[in-house]
């Protein structure tokens, strides 16, 4: 089989993965605490070509290209004031710890609320953990103060302290949740009450990246068609004779 077909096809598949990644970023351009991904591309190892008759080495040929991994950009996003006392943003590195059905996960999305028991939860219902690993129960949601160190006070009563942790080997578990190895709270990180961290996606950059990827896909597709047409023509002439 013509190796050029495989090389061209691998390029198209790599761009499809990149387009899916960019499309997901664009869909979360307004999601609080969302962190965009970056596609890291690499080539497969070169293959040494040999003469099929003599076995002598001819040279090497790079076979294909592929997306090696998706790397998440954990840079600080912009903070926007909302005025909602239960909207919290982290100024600096770190993550909030929340309890999910799959265990503890970590997030930068500080769009919180309270459940029927008065516990501080995410908009998806995950319980926000305190520094003691337990839920934080707020007695009066209309009268809440959150100090920069995470201490929650409601109606003059201290309800607990929100856990903020560092995270090693952070891996996405959804759009705004991460898993990883938690550590001590990063030095210099404060909680800003009445603010939300915006998405880290830059829509203009993402649109440019999408256009570039589409153009690369189309160019590789044309190469694939050209090889296919050449092989078709060669096949049609095999065995032809001149009278």
N, C-alpha and C positions, 0 to 999 in steps of 0.2 A: 504494500500500500504506500502511496505517495506520502512521505513524511511531512511535506508542506501542508497537507490537509490537517494533520494532527496539530501542527504548530499554530496554524490559523485558528482552528477550532478552540485550542486552549486559550488563545488570546481573547476570543469572544466570550468564553465561559468566565474568564477572570473579570472582564468588564461587566458581565451580568451581576457578579457578586458585588462589585464596586457600586453599581447602580442601585442595587437593593439596599446597600448600606447608606448611600446618600439619600435615597427616598425615605428611609426610616428617620434619618436626621431631620430632613425637611418636615416630616409629619410631626416631629417633636420640637419644632422651632419655638413654640410657646409653652412648652411643658416646664414647670418650675424644677430647678435642680437637675435637668437633663444634661448628660455629658455626651458629646458627639464622638463618633468612632472615626478612625483613620485606617484605610486599607493598606497593608504592607505587601508589596508584590515582590516575587523572586522568580528566578529561572530555575528549571530543573538542571541537574548535573549534565555536563556535556557528554555526548555519546561518541565513542571512537568508531569511525567508519572503517570498514575493511573491504577489500576486493573479494567478491563472492567466489571468484575462481582461484585466485592465488593465495588469498588470506592475508595479503600484505596490507599494512595500515595505510589509509588514505589521508586521514585527518579527523578532526573532531567537529561535531555539529551540535549546537544547542537545540534541545528537543522542543521544549515548551515553556510556557510561563504560567504562573498561578498566584493566587492570593495566599500568602503564607499565614497571615493572621490579621485580625481586626484589633487595633490598639485604641483604647479609650483615652480621650484627652480629658484629664481631671483638673484642668485649669479653672480658677475661680471665675464664676459667671457674674454678670452685672446684678447689683442689688436694686430692687425697686420698692418704694414705700407703698404699702397697701392700707395702713391704718387699722388692720384687723389685729387685735391683741394676740390671737393664736397663730398668726403667721410669723414664722421664725426663720431667720437666715443665718448661716454661718459665715462670719467674716474671717477668712483664713482657711487653712486646710482642716480636714476632719470630716466626720460623718455622724449623723444621728443613728442610734441603735434602735431597731424596732423588732417586735416579736411577730413572726409569721407562722403559717402552718408548716413550713419547712425549716423552722428554727430561726435564729437571730440573723437578720439581714441589716444592711446599712444603707443610708440614703442621705442625699443633700436636699431633698424636697421637704421643706419645712411648712407645708400647707396643712396645718393640723386643725383638729376639731375635738369635740368630746363625744363619747358614746353615752348610752343610756345610764351607765353606772358612773358617769362623770370622769372616766379615764381619758387621758390625752391620747388620741389616736390619729393616724393618717387618714386622708380622704378615702382610702381603700379599706379602712377598718383595722389596720395593724396597730397594735399597742406600742406607744413610745416608751422606751425603757428609761428608768432613772439610773443614777450611778450605782444603786444597790441591786440593779437588775430587775426591779419590780415596777409595776405601773405607777403612774403619777395621777392621783385622783384630785380633781379640782372641785372645790365646794361651790364656788360661784363663778361660772364661766364669763359673766359680764364684768367681773372685777378681778382681772388677772394681771400680775406683773411678773415679767421674766427678766432677771438680772443678766448682765453679760456673761456671768459664769454658769448660767443655766438654772439658778435657783428660782423656783416657781412659788409665788405667793398669791393667795386668793383670799379676799376679805380679811386681810391682816394675818392669815395663817400660812405658814410654810408648808407646801404640799410635797416638796421633794426637789431634787436637782436633776435636770435632764442630762443623760449621758452623752458625751461627745468623745469619740475615739479616733485615733489614727488607724489607718488600714494598710496592711501590707498584702501585695498580690491581689489587688482588687479585681474582681471579675464580675461583669454585668450579669444580673439575674432578672432581666426584664428591663424596662426603659429607665427606671430611676432607682432600682434596688441593686445592691452589690453584695457579694460574699467576699471573704478574705480573712486574714489574721488580724484581729483587733489589738491595738496597743493603747498606751496612755494618751490622754488628750494632748493635741499639739500645742506647743507653747505659743501664746499670742493670739489664739483663736477665741473670738467672742461670739455670743449670740445676740443678734439684732432683732428686737421685738418690733412687730409691725412692718416687717420687710420680708420679701421673698427673693431668693436667688433665681435669676432668670436662666433660661436655657443657654447652654454654651454654643449653640449652633449659630453661625453667621449665615443667614439666608442667601446673601449675595454671593459669598464664597461657595456655598453649597450648590447654587445654581450654575455657577461657572464650572465647578468640578463635574456636575452632571452633563453639561454640554460637551466638555472635553472628553468624557467617557463615552458619550454617544457617538462622537466623531471617530474615536478610536475603534469602537465596535463596528461602525459602518465601513471604515477603511479595511479592517480585517475581513469583514464579510465580502468586500469586493475582491480581495486577494483569494479567498476561498472559492468564489465563483470563477475567477480567472483560471485557477488550477483545475477546477472541475471541467471547465470548457476545453482546456488544453488536453486533458486526459480523454475526454469524450471524442475529440477530433482525432487524437492518436489512435484510439481504439477502432474508430470507423475506417481508418486507413490500413490497419493491420491486415495483411493477406491480399491487399489489392494488387493487381497486376496491370501492366501496360500492354495493350495489344499491339 
